[in-house]
Amino acid sequence: MSSSDDVAGGCKKTSWPEVVGLTIKEAKEIIIKDKPDADIVVVPVGSAVTEDFRPNRVRIFVGTVAEIPHVG
């Protein structure tokens, strides 16, 4: 399946490869522009997730350590 399907003469996106590497906030903004009714869920890479299909759910998987962890 491609990242879009023809629906009523338009396109309905189903994936957003262009947000890879962006911040969560930036990714959410882009996804919401394309799919205003999206229920965006941010989950760590490798997390257990349900396998049910919800057409409005978009999962953003994150897993990069952005800063050095330290005590304090």
Gaussian input, Z-matrix of N, CA and C with variables (Angstrom, degrees):
# hf/3-21g

backbone

0 1
 N
 C     1     B1
 C     2     B2     1     A1
 N     3     B3     2     A2     1     D1
 C     4     B4     3     A3     2     D2
 C     5     B5     4     A4     3     D3
 N     6     B6     5     A5     4     D4
 C     7     B7     6     A6     5     D5
 C     8     B8     7     A7     6     D6
 N     9     B9     8     A8     7     D7
 C    10    B10     9     A9     8     D8
 C    11    B11    10    A10     9     D9
 N    12    B12    11    A11    10    D10
 C    13    B13    12    A12    11    D11
 C    14    B14    13    A13    12    D12
 N    15    B15    14    A14    13    D13
 C    16    B16    15    A15    14    D14
 C    17    B17    16    A16    15    D15
 N    18    B18    17    A17    16    D16
 C    19    B19    18    A18    17    D17
 C    20    B20    19    A19    18    D18
 N    21    B21    20    A20    19    D19
 C    22    B22    21    A21    20    D20
 C    23    B23    22    A22    21    D21
 N    24    B24    23    A23    22    D22
 C    25    B25    24    A24    23    D23
 C    26    B26    25    A25    24    D24
 N    27    B27    26    A26    25    D25
 C    28    B28    27    A27    26    D26
 C    29    B29    28    A28    27    D27
 N    30    B30    29    A29    28    D28
 C    31    B31    30    A30    29    D29
 C    32    B32    31    A31    30    D30
 N    33    B33    32    A32    31    D31
 C    34    B34    33    A33    32    D32
 C    35    B35    34    A34    33    D33
 N    36    B36    35    A35    34    D34
 C    37    B37    36    A36    35    D35
 C    38    B38    37    A37    36    D36
 N    39    B39    38    A38    37    D37
 C    40    B40    39    A39    38    D38
 C    41    B41    40    A40    39    D39
 N    42    B42    41    A41    40    D40
 C    43    B43    42    A42    41    D41
 C    44    B44    43    A43    42    D42
 N    45    B45    44    A44    43    D43
 C    46    B46    45    A45    44    D44
 C    47    B47    46    A46    45    D45
 N    48    B48    47    A47    46    D46
 C    49    B49    48    A48    47    D47
 C    50    B50    49    A49    48    D48
 N    51    B51    50    A50    49    D49
 C    52    B52    51    A51    50    D50
 C    53    B53    52    A52    51    D51
 N    54    B54    53    A53    52    D52
 C    55    B55    54    A54    53    D53
 C    56    B56    55    A55    54    D54
 N    57    B57    56    A56    55    D55
 C    58    B58    57    A57    56    D56
 C    59    B59    58    A58    57    D57
 N    60    B60    59    A59    58    D58
 C    61    B61    60    A60    59    D59
 C    62    B62    61    A61    60    D60
 N    63    B63    62    A62    61    D61
 C    64    B64    63    A63    62    D62
 C    65    B65    64    A64    63    D63
 N    66    B66    65    A65    64    D64
 C    67    B67    66    A66    65    D65
 C    68    B68    67    A67    66    D66
 N    69    B69    68    A68    67    D67
 C    70    B70    69    A69    68    D68
 C    71    B71    70    A70    69    D69
 N    72    B72    71    A71    70    D70
 C    73    B73    72    A72    71    D71
 C    74    B74    73    A73    72    D72
 N    75    B75    74    A74    73    D73
 C    76    B76    75    A75    74    D74
 C    77    B77    76    A76    75    D75
 N    78    B78    77    A77    76    D76
 C    79    B79    78    A78    77    D77
 C    80    B80    79    A79    78    D78
 N    81    B81    80    A80    79    D79
 C    82    B82    81    A81    80    D80
 C    83    B83    82    A82    81    D81
 N    84    B84    83    A83    82    D82
 C    85    B85    84    A84    83    D83
 C    86    B86    85    A85    84    D84
 N    87    B87    86    A86    85    D85
 C    88    B88    87    A87    86    D86
 C    89    B89    88    A88    87    D87
 N    90    B90    89    A89    88    D88
 C    91    B91    90    A90    89    D89
 C    92    B92    91    A91    90    D90
 N    93    B93    92    A92    91    D91
 C    94    B94    93    A93    92    D92
 C    95    B95    94    A94    93    D93
 N    96    B96    95    A95    94    D94
 C    97    B97    96    A96    95    D95
 C    98    B98    97    A97    96    D96
 N    99    B99    98    A98    97    D97
 C   100   B100    99    A99    98    D98
 C   101   B101   100   A100    99    D99
 N   102   B102   101   A101   100   D100
 C   103   B103   102   A102   101   D101
 C   104   B104   103   A103   102   D102
 N   105   B105   104   A104   103   D103
 C   106   B106   105   A105   104   D104
 C   107   B107   106   A106   105   D105
 N   108   B108   107   A107   106   D106
 C   109   B109   108   A108   107   D107
 C   110   B110   109   A109   108   D108
 N   111   B111   110   A110   109   D109
 C   112   B112   111   A111   110   D110
 C   113   B113   112   A112   111   D111
 N   114   B114   113   A113   112   D112
 C   115   B115   114   A114   113   D113
 C   116   B116   115   A115   114   D114
 N   117   B117   116   A116   115   D115
 C   118   B118   117   A117   116   D116
 C   119   B119   118   A118   117   D117
 N   120   B120   119   A119   118   D118
 C   121   B121   120   A120   119   D119
 C   122   B122   121   A121   120   D120
 N   123   B123   122   A122   121   D121
 C   124   B124   123   A123   122   D122
 C   125   B125   124   A124   123   D123
 N   126   B126   125   A125   124   D124
 C   127   B127   126   A126   125   D125
 C   128   B128   127   A127   126   D126
 N   129   B129   128   A128   127   D127
 C   130   B130   129   A129   128   D128
 C   131   B131   130   A130   129   D129
 N   132   B132   131   A131   130   D130
 C   133   B133   132   A132   131   D131
 C   134   B134   133   A133   132   D132
 N   135   B135   134   A134   133   D133
 C   136   B136   135   A135   134   D134
 C   137   B137   136   A136   135   D135
 N   138   B138   137   A137   136   D136
 C   139   B139   138   A138   137   D137
 C   140   B140   139   A139   138   D138
 N   141   B141   140   A140   139   D139
 C   142   B142   141   A141   140   D140
 C   143   B143   142   A142   141   D141
 N   144   B144   143   A143   142   D142
 C   145   B145   144   A144   143   D143
 C   146   B146   145   A145   144   D144
 N   147   B147   146   A146   145   D145
 C   148   B148   147   A147   146   D146
 C   149   B149   148   A148   147   D147
 N   150   B150   149   A149   148   D148
 C   151   B151   150   A150   149   D149
 C   152   B152   151   A151   150   D150
 N   153   B153   152   A152   151   D151
 C   154   B154   153   A153   152   D152
 C   155   B155   154   A154   153   D153
 N   156   B156   155   A155   154   D154
 C   157   B157   156   A156   155   D155
 C   158   B158   157   A157   156   D156
 N   159   B159   158   A158   157   D157
 C   160   B160   159   A159   158   D158
 C   161   B161   160   A160   159   D159
 N   162   B162   161   A161   160   D160
 C   163   B163   162   A162   161   D161
 C   164   B164   163   A163   162   D162
 N   165   B165   164   A164   163   D163
 C   166   B166   165   A165   164   D164
 C   167   B167   166   A166   165   D165
 N   168   B168   167   A167   166   D166
 C   169   B169   168   A168   167   D167
 C   170   B170   169   A169   168   D168
 N   171   B171   170   A170   169   D169
 C   172   B172   171   A171   170   D170
 C   173   B173   172   A172   171   D171
 N   174   B174   173   A173   172   D172
 C   175   B175   174   A174   173   D173
 C   176   B176   175   A175   174   D174
 N   177   B177   176   A176   175   D175
 C   178   B178   177   A177   176   D176
 C   179   B179   178   A178   177   D177
 N   180   B180   179   A179   178   D178
 C   181   B181   180   A180   179   D179
 C   182   B182   181   A181   180   D180
 N   183   B183   182   A182   181   D181
 C   184   B184   183   A183   182   D182
 C   185   B185   184   A184   183   D183
 N   186   B186   185   A185   184   D184
 C   187   B187   186   A186   185   D185
 C   188   B188   187   A187   186   D186
 N   189   B189   188   A188   187   D187
 C   190   B190   189   A189   188   D188
 C   191   B191   190   A190   189   D189
 N   192   B192   191   A191   190   D190
 C   193   B193   192   A192   191   D191
 C   194   B194   193   A193   192   D192
 N   195   B195   194   A194   193   D193
 C   196   B196   195   A195   194   D194
 C   197   B197   196   A196   195   D195
 N   198   B198   197   A197   196   D196
 C   199   B199   198   A198   197   D197
 C   200   B200   199   A199   198   D198
 N   201   B201   200   A200   199   D199
 C   202   B202   201   A201   200   D200
 C   203   B203   202   A202   201   D201
 N   204   B204   203   A203   202   D202
 C   205   B205   204   A204   203   D203
 C   206   B206   205   A205   204   D204
 N   207   B207   206   A206   205   D205
 C   208   B208   207   A207   206   D206
 C   209   B209   208   A208   207   D207
 N   210   B210   209   A209   208   D208
 C   211   B211   210   A210   209   D209
 C   212   B212   211   A211   210   D210
 N   213   B213   212   A212   211   D211
 C   214   B214   213   A213   212   D212
 C   215   B215   214   A214   213   D213

   B1=1.4603
   B2=1.5176
   B3=1.2788
   B4=1.4665
   B5=1.5225
   B6=1.3226
   B7=1.4573
   B8=1.5234
   B9=1.3293
   B10=1.4599
   B11=1.5159
   B12=1.2950
   B13=1.4546
   B14=1.5101
   B15=1.3255
   B16=1.4553
   B17=1.5199
   B18=1.3200
   B19=1.4514
   B20=1.5140
   B21=1.3214
   B22=1.4684
   B23=1.5273
   B24=1.3252
   B25=1.4524
   B26=1.5168
   B27=1.3287
   B28=1.4557
   B29=1.5132
   B30=1.3099
   B31=1.4525
   B32=1.5166
   B33=1.3102
   B34=1.4540
   B35=1.5274
   B36=1.3312
   B37=1.4568
   B38=1.5142
   B39=1.3345
   B40=1.4565
   B41=1.5213
   B42=1.3275
   B43=1.4615
   B44=1.5259
   B45=1.3330
   B46=1.4609
   B47=1.5291
   B48=1.3252
   B49=1.4676
   B50=1.5285
   B51=1.3190
   B52=1.4691
   B53=1.5241
   B54=1.3357
   B55=1.4629
   B56=1.5224
   B57=1.3299
   B58=1.4676
   B59=1.5228
   B60=1.3231
   B61=1.4644
   B62=1.5171
   B63=1.3334
   B64=1.4621
   B65=1.5249
   B66=1.3260
   B67=1.4582
   B68=1.5253
   B69=1.3168
   B70=1.4641
   B71=1.5245
   B72=1.3250
   B73=1.4653
   B74=1.5238
   B75=1.3272
   B76=1.4679
   B77=1.5300
   B78=1.3287
   B79=1.4630
   B80=1.5277
   B81=1.3380
   B82=1.4694
   B83=1.5171
   B84=1.3249
   B85=1.4746
   B86=1.5264
   B87=1.3211
   B88=1.4659
   B89=1.5247
   B90=1.3130
   B91=1.4639
   B92=1.5203
   B93=1.3354
   B94=1.4699
   B95=1.5348
   B96=1.3332
   B97=1.4726
   B98=1.5276
   B99=1.3248
   B100=1.4630
   B101=1.5277
   B102=1.3321
   B103=1.4601
   B104=1.5282
   B105=1.3312
   B106=1.4666
   B107=1.5346
   B108=1.3188
   B109=1.4630
   B110=1.5287
   B111=1.3396
   B112=1.4686
   B113=1.5199
   B114=1.3367
   B115=1.4604
   B116=1.5227
   B117=1.3249
   B118=1.4599
   B119=1.5277
   B120=1.3421
   B121=1.4545
   B122=1.5228
   B123=1.3317
   B124=1.4642
   B125=1.5269
   B126=1.3474
   B127=1.4618
   B128=1.5296
   B129=1.3401
   B130=1.4658
   B131=1.5341
   B132=1.3180
   B133=1.4609
   B134=1.5263
   B135=1.3141
   B136=1.4614
   B137=1.5115
   B138=1.3347
   B139=1.4569
   B140=1.5156
   B141=1.3199
   B142=1.4578
   B143=1.5277
   B144=1.3104
   B145=1.4626
   B146=1.5286
   B147=1.3124
   B148=1.4488
   B149=1.5261
   B150=1.3168
   B151=1.4596
   B152=1.5220
   B153=1.3365
   B154=1.4594
   B155=1.5215
   B156=1.3177
   B157=1.4584
   B158=1.5104
   B159=1.3359
   B160=1.4619
   B161=1.5232
   B162=1.3273
   B163=1.4599
   B164=1.5313
   B165=1.3221
   B166=1.4692
   B167=1.5238
   B168=1.3348
   B169=1.4726
   B170=1.5221
   B171=1.3321
   B172=1.4567
   B173=1.5234
   B174=1.3154
   B175=1.4670
   B176=1.5197
   B177=1.3422
   B178=1.4602
   B179=1.5257
   B180=1.3177
   B181=1.4606
   B182=1.5233
   B183=1.3301
   B184=1.4678
   B185=1.5238
   B186=1.3324
   B187=1.4504
   B188=1.5077
   B189=1.3044
   B190=1.4586
   B191=1.5240
   B192=1.3090
   B193=1.4669
   B194=1.5236
   B195=1.3241
   B196=1.4672
   B197=1.5324
   B198=1.3190
   B199=1.4635
   B200=1.5155
   B201=1.3074
   B202=1.4659
   B203=1.5312
   B204=1.3244
   B205=1.4686
   B206=1.5266
   B207=1.3315
   B208=1.4556
   B209=1.5291
   B210=1.3035
   B211=1.4609
   B212=1.5127
   B213=1.3143
   B214=1.4459
   B215=1.4443
   A1=109.08
   A2=116.14
   A3=120.88
   A4=109.95
   A5=116.17
   A6=120.32
   A7=112.73
   A8=117.21
   A9=118.88
   A10=109.87
   A11=115.93
   A12=122.90
   A13=107.84
   A14=117.51
   A15=119.85
   A16=109.29
   A17=116.13
   A18=121.98
   A19=107.83
   A20=116.96
   A21=122.67
   A22=112.32
   A23=116.66
   A24=120.35
   A25=114.77
   A26=118.24
   A27=121.30
   A28=109.82
   A29=116.39
   A30=120.62
   A31=109.06
   A32=115.34
   A33=121.30
   A34=107.16
   A35=116.90
   A36=120.88
   A37=110.99
   A38=115.04
   A39=121.12
   A40=112.15
   A41=117.85
   A42=121.24
   A43=109.03
   A44=115.41
   A45=121.71
   A46=110.66
   A47=118.49
   A48=119.88
   A49=112.87
   A50=116.78
   A51=120.03
   A52=113.95
   A53=119.26
   A54=120.34
   A55=113.19
   A56=117.46
   A57=120.14
   A58=108.79
   A59=116.77
   A60=122.15
   A61=114.08
   A62=117.86
   A63=120.90
   A64=110.16
   A65=116.33
   A66=120.14
   A67=108.95
   A68=116.04
   A69=120.37
   A70=109.82
   A71=116.54
   A72=120.54
   A73=111.20
   A74=116.87
   A75=120.95
   A76=111.03
   A77=116.09
   A78=120.42
   A79=110.91
   A80=116.41
   A81=120.03
   A82=111.30
   A83=117.30
   A84=121.25
   A85=111.37
   A86=116.49
   A87=120.34
   A88=110.96
   A89=116.83
   A90=120.65
   A91=110.79
   A92=117.18
   A93=121.24
   A94=110.94
   A95=118.05
   A96=120.21
   A97=110.45
   A98=115.77
   A99=120.91
   A100=113.26
   A101=116.42
   A102=121.66
   A103=108.89
   A104=117.23
   A105=121.15
   A106=114.92
   A107=117.60
   A108=120.53
   A109=112.84
   A110=117.37
   A111=121.09
   A112=111.60
   A113=114.94
   A114=123.22
   A115=104.65
   A116=116.62
   A117=121.36
   A118=109.64
   A119=114.77
   A120=122.10
   A121=107.71
   A122=116.97
   A123=121.79
   A124=107.68
   A125=116.10
   A126=120.96
   A127=109.91
   A128=116.51
   A129=119.34
   A130=111.13
   A131=116.66
   A132=121.47
   A133=108.22
   A134=116.79
   A135=121.72
   A136=114.41
   A137=117.55
   A138=120.44
   A139=110.75
   A140=115.56
   A141=120.51
   A142=107.83
   A143=116.51
   A144=121.55
   A145=108.57
   A146=115.64
   A147=119.87
   A148=109.36
   A149=116.14
   A150=120.31
   A151=112.46
   A152=117.17
   A153=119.57
   A154=109.84
   A155=116.06
   A156=120.89
   A157=109.59
   A158=115.84
   A159=121.92
   A160=106.76
   A161=117.84
   A162=120.55
   A163=115.26
   A164=118.34
   A165=120.09
   A166=113.04
   A167=117.04
   A168=119.73
   A169=109.93
   A170=115.30
   A171=122.33
   A172=106.16
   A173=116.32
   A174=120.22
   A175=109.55
   A176=114.58
   A177=121.20
   A178=105.71
   A179=116.32
   A180=120.92
   A181=109.07
   A182=116.44
   A183=121.42
   A184=109.40
   A185=116.06
   A186=117.40
   A187=115.60
   A188=119.39
   A189=121.49
   A190=110.48
   A191=116.09
   A192=120.51
   A193=106.21
   A194=116.01
   A195=120.48
   A196=113.19
   A197=117.32
   A198=120.87
   A199=109.70
   A200=116.42
   A201=121.50
   A202=109.31
   A203=117.99
   A204=119.37
   A205=109.90
   A206=116.21
   A207=119.49
   A208=110.27
   A209=115.83
   A210=123.11
   A211=108.04
   A212=116.51
   A213=118.88
   A214=110.61
   D1=139.74
   D2=178.92
   D3=-83.53
   D4=177.11
   D5=-178.50
   D6=-77.57
   D7=-1.00
   D8=177.49
   D9=-146.95
   D10=152.91
   D11=176.65
   D12=-126.95
   D13=141.80
   D14=175.99
   D15=-71.61
   D16=124.77
   D17=179.59
   D18=-135.55
   D19=117.32
   D20=176.71
   D21=48.91
   D22=44.58
   D23=176.18
   D24=82.33
   D25=-2.48
   D26=-179.79
   D27=-123.09
   D28=-170.63
   D29=178.68
   D30=-118.32
   D31=140.95
   D32=177.04
   D33=-120.05
   D34=111.62
   D35=-176.99
   D36=-70.02
   D37=145.19
   D38=177.46
   D39=-125.66
   D40=-3.38
   D41=175.05
   D42=-155.40
   D43=159.12
   D44=-174.66
   D45=-134.55
   D46=72.78
   D47=179.71
   D48=-63.48
   D49=-22.40
   D50=-178.06
   D51=-69.90
   D52=-11.41
   D53=-179.18
   D54=-93.30
   D55=-5.36
   D56=178.51
   D57=-59.91
   D58=127.39
   D59=179.96
   D60=94.92
   D61=-10.01
   D62=178.15
   D63=-86.11
   D64=169.31
   D65=174.29
   D66=-71.18
   D67=162.99
   D68=177.90
   D69=-60.28
   D70=-42.90
   D71=-179.85
   D72=-60.23
   D73=-46.55
   D74=179.71
   D75=-62.77
   D76=-43.15
   D77=179.62
   D78=-62.08
   D79=-44.21
   D80=178.94
   D81=-60.22
   D82=-43.16
   D83=-179.38
   D84=-60.21
   D85=-43.46
   D86=-179.71
   D87=-67.25
   D88=-44.06
   D89=-179.51
   D90=-63.54
   D91=-43.71
   D92=-179.37
   D93=-64.17
   D94=-34.09
   D95=176.50
   D96=-61.33
   D97=-42.01
   D98=-178.56
   D99=-80.34
   D100=-30.95
   D101=-175.38
   D102=-140.14
   D103=81.04
   D104=-174.61
   D105=-58.37
   D106=-25.34
   D107=-179.03
   D108=-91.29
   D109=11.14
   D110=-176.75
   D111=-65.09
   D112=136.58
   D113=170.59
   D114=-100.65
   D115=96.37
   D116=-173.81
   D117=-87.32
   D118=128.03
   D119=-179.14
   D120=-121.56
   D121=124.59
   D122=179.05
   D123=-99.45
   D124=124.83
   D125=-178.78
   D126=-135.40
   D127=146.72
   D128=176.63
   D129=-66.26
   D130=144.39
   D131=176.18
   D132=-56.71
   D133=135.91
   D134=178.70
   D135=89.64
   D136=-4.81
   D137=178.79
   D138=-68.46
   D139=149.62
   D140=173.38
   D141=-73.33
   D142=132.09
   D143=178.09
   D144=-131.61
   D145=154.52
   D146=177.57
   D147=-69.81
   D148=155.39
   D149=-179.24
   D150=-101.69
   D151=6.83
   D152=177.90
   D153=-69.44
   D154=149.29
   D155=179.99
   D156=-98.08
   D157=123.29
   D158=174.18
   D159=-124.37
   D160=115.13
   D161=-172.73
   D162=-62.76
   D163=-18.23
   D164=179.68
   D165=-97.91
   D166=-9.37
   D167=-177.60
   D168=-83.17
   D169=133.58
   D170=173.31
   D171=-128.30
   D172=119.93
   D173=179.39
   D174=-96.33
   D175=133.98
   D176=173.45
   D177=-109.59
   D178=115.39
   D179=179.49
   D180=-92.53
   D181=126.57
   D182=-177.70
   D183=-122.47
   D184=150.99
   D185=-178.66
   D186=-165.75
   D187=16.77
   D188=-178.25
   D189=-101.55
   D190=133.23
   D191=173.30
   D192=-81.38
   D193=119.58
   D194=-173.15
   D195=-89.00
   D196=-26.50
   D197=179.93
   D198=-137.19
   D199=163.62
   D200=179.95
   D201=-70.11
   D202=122.33
   D203=175.48
   D204=-67.58
   D205=140.17
   D206=179.54
   D207=-150.95
   D208=158.59
   D209=178.92
   D210=-75.18
   D211=142.06
   D212=174.43
   D213=135.74

